[in-house]
Every structure is written in C-alpha cells, then in structure tokens.
Amino acid sequence: MYAAPPVLLRRRPEARGSVALPIVGLLLVVVGGLAMPFFGTGKFAESSAAVRDLGVWVVVLNELVVLVPSALLAFAGTLDSVVFRIFYTILGVLGVLVGAVVELAAGGLASYQGYGLPKASIGVSIIVGVVLLGWFVGFAFLRGLALRLVSGLLLLVPVAAHVVVVRLALSSVPDTMIAGFDLAALGYLLCAIGCFVGPRYVMRP
C-alpha cells in the first residue's frame, strides 16, 4: 500500500467583515455625487455659472472616471482578489489605448490642417503611455500586503482631491452647499481603510 501524497496547503484570502467598508464607502460616494451641486437647481441656482459648471464636471468625473476604477481597487485590496485586480488592469490598459487612439486622431487632424505637433510633446506622450501600460500590467501581479497597501494609497488620492482641491475651488461657497464632496471623500476613505485591513488568510488546498 502506498501512502497518500501530502496535501499542499496554501495561504489564501477569505472575505470577512472588512468587505463592508468598500460597500458602504462606494454607496457614500454615489450619494455624495448625487448631492453635489449640479444642474444649477435649488440654492445653487443663485451661485455663479462657473460654480454650477464645476459641479457638473465634478459629478461626471467622479461618477464615471474615478468611481469605476476606485471600486475595482477597493475590492481588489479588501479581498486580495485576482479577479478585481485583473479587471482593473484591463480597464487601465483599455483607457491608455483609447487615449492613444484619440491623441493619434487629433495629431492626424492637426497635420491635415497644416499644424505640426512638437516632437517633444510626442515623445512625452509616448513615455507617459509606456509608463502607464507598465503600471497597469504590473498591478496585475501584485498580491497580499503589496496589493493592499498600493490599493489603499491610491484610494487616498480622491480623498485628498475632494478635501483639498474642491475646497480651494469652492472656498467662497457655504459648507452646507458642498457637503456632497465631504461625503464622497469619506466614502473613498472607508474604501482605503478596507484595503489596509484586508481579508482573513487561511491555509487550504
């Protein structure tokens, strides 16, 4: 009789209560975005057109450009999830490729109309594109503590953007009228904390 081969156990992540942090955080971001001053209604109708325009752009950028990758980052870090980090990588690579196509189209149109693009700007665009591609591809290979720390630190960027940049841009507006920005910042902060806490790790096949 041959002995059964030993079962190899690996340290694997397992969801725990910390997963509630990004869920609640993302809900706060959405609610905060909807509460931001846009459409120029209510009290903001009395504000300047520039403030209302800023509100529109903040909502669009917050909900579409920042929220989706932030959600992927939040769950990738909190759950130490292969699926979410791969989705984040795919989204990032697609974003870089779309940006490259748009820039090439704009450059072709400018050349067609007789405007030459500076070689320096073309070189910078290529370098930035290569760096971004390297970053997104490299992110797919992060795991464990490195993944959680990187994801959490990246999620602190929108927190700072809402607290500092928006506050400076809307310094003349009463706090009660821009509470949505603070709510969104709190939501991203909860997402970052969820990444820092991370999942429970268990040994299993």
Secondary structure as UniProt FT lines:
FT   STRAND          10..14
FT   HELIX           17..19
FT   HELIX           20..35
FT   TURN            39..40
FT   HELIX           42..46
FT   HELIX           49..60
FT   HELIX           61..66
FT   HELIX           67..79
FT   HELIX           82..112
FT   TURN            113..114
FT   HELIX           119..139
FT   TURN            140..141
FT   HELIX           144..160
FT   HELIX           161..165
FT   HELIX           166..169
FT   TURN            170..172
FT   HELIX           175..177
FT   HELIX           179..197
FT   STRAND          200..204
//
